Amino acid sequence: MKAKFLSKMGQRTGVPPISWLMQTALTRPKLISLAAGFTDNSTLPVELSRKLLNDILRAPKVGQPALQYGVTAGTENLRQLTATHLQKLDGGHDRAHSPERVIITGGSQQLLYMTLEALCDEGDIVLVEDPTYFVFLSILQSRGIKARGVKLERDGIDLVHLEKILEQLKKSGELRRVKALYLVTYFQNPTGATTSLAKKSAALKLLKKYERAAGHPLYLLEDAAYRELRFDHGDDIPTALTLPGAERVIYTGTYSKPYAPGARLGFGILPEPIFTTVQRIKGNHDFGSANLLQQLLAGALASGLYDQHVAKVRKNYAKKAAVMKRALAEHFPASVEIWESGGGLYFWARLPKGISAGVKSKVFQAALKADVLYVPGELCYADDSSRKKPDNEMRISFGSASEENIRKGIARLGAVLRKFL
Ligand SMILES: Cc1ncc(COP(=O)(O)O)c(C=O)c1O
């Protein structure tokens, strides 16, 4: 939109790729979408939520406060329960898990947005994984924030590349514009990669090393949206909040993925002065997330039913990921490199170099014709002129499609790929 009366941001904001992908899926009923980042409808906690809501609304004395506005940072009991929940996930660690630093938000998306509002002006720089969560990239684009992509390996970012970028930015005088490094640390969207604790620690140390040259704190923005969807048998990896240097960690998490996106609540553990600033910004956005939903989640956590529910959800995704893995082995050409994941909702497929899977590619058009949709990997790369965007990758999700549709969708996609490889 170029209407001159709009704000600079209004004029700059592009069509989010997510709207276009959702629209494509909705207008083609026969299409099997392996693109959506949706959770599985069949595991959404309808009965559990009914029971908990009945409890909340059983009498005016308890129901009325839940139907009233709340406080900006979130209800006290949910903030406390969230802090305890995270402490438990982090093996009892409580270095940085104080309820006073917890904020409850309208999804972690809102928190990511507000964090950028708190930290970045137009022209500032955020370092991101290459590739990364494309809606985060849309926020950067819209707000005029520049991104620099750091190469991603299966256990997190390439630290040598990170240091090289920091050094380059120092030399060019741009380091003072760098505000944060954004990492999706568990079963990453889009690749499924999980960052090792050693890499989180090394990244924090590197950021610290460059702070003096930057002239201000350099934050690690740790997005743990998929953390609770682990289904492999490895141990949960602690967050960067457990490490020395945690005062530079901004941690964001969500109840959308493990519980229900329709009861959209996210949360964060924020250091000062970010906590107070984000709280003030949230005061202007909505002065508090929906109280009823917060009571619902608090009820689920306090009763232990949340943990029982998440265990079921994990089992379901383990099964669906196994179905996808078998289908990929059967139908995809061997020259396609697959990154499997031990959690989350996504696998990542890399076609041989020179074969494009991008939005305008023959592969993508042929897949649409065969009624199967994936997320072209190129959408997940930042606009970073220091390198060319790879376009030979695809994000394929086992989240919302049924087992039958996963099998069919992968068979269709495999047949398309065999034509081109
Ligand atoms: C990496 C990542 N972060 C954050 C979010 C936002 O989720 P929500 O706002 O529902 O918490 C998503 C949603 O798909 C995501 O993939």
The ligand as an SDF file (V2000), in Angstrom:
LIG
                    3D

 16 16  0  0  0  0  0  0  0  0999 V2000
    8.6330  -19.6660   16.4740 C   0  0  0  0  0  0  0  0  0  0  0  0
    7.3170  -19.1120   16.8860 C   0  0  0  0  0  0  0  0  0  0  0  0
    7.2770  -18.1610   17.8140 N   0  0  0  0  0  0  0  0  0  0  0  0
    6.1260  -17.6150   18.2130 C   0  0  0  0  0  0  0  0  0  0  0  0
    4.9250  -18.0160   17.6650 C   0  0  0  0  0  0  0  0  0  0  0  0
    3.6760  -17.3190   18.1170 C   0  0  0  0  0  0  0  0  0  0  0  0
    2.7840  -18.1710   18.7650 O   0  0  0  0  0  0  0  0  0  0  0  0
    1.6670  -17.6350   19.7540 P   0  0  0  0  0  0  0  0  0  0  0  0
    1.4730  -16.1780   19.4920 O   0  0  0  0  0  0  0  0  0  0  0  0
    0.4610  -18.4200   19.4560 O   0  0  0  0  0  0  0  0  0  0  0  0
    2.1940  -17.8450   21.1340 O   0  0  0  0  0  0  0  0  0  0  0  0
    4.9060  -18.9970   16.6670 C   0  0  0  0  0  0  0  0  0  0  0  0
    3.6460  -19.4220   16.0450 C   0  0  0  0  0  0  0  0  0  0  0  0
    3.5740  -20.2210   15.1620 O   0  0  0  0  0  0  0  0  0  0  0  0
    6.1370  -19.5610   16.2760 C   0  0  0  0  0  0  0  0  0  0  0  0
    6.2100  -20.4880   15.3160 O   0  0  0  0  0  0  0  0  0  0  0  0
  1  2  1  0
  2  3  1  0
  2 15  2  0
  3  4  2  0
  4  5  1  0
  5  6  1  0
  5 12  2  0
  6  7  1  0
  7  8  1  0
  8  9  2  0
  8 10  1  0
  8 11  1  0
 12 13  1  0
 12 15  1  0
 13 14  2  0
 15 16  1  0
M  END
$$$$
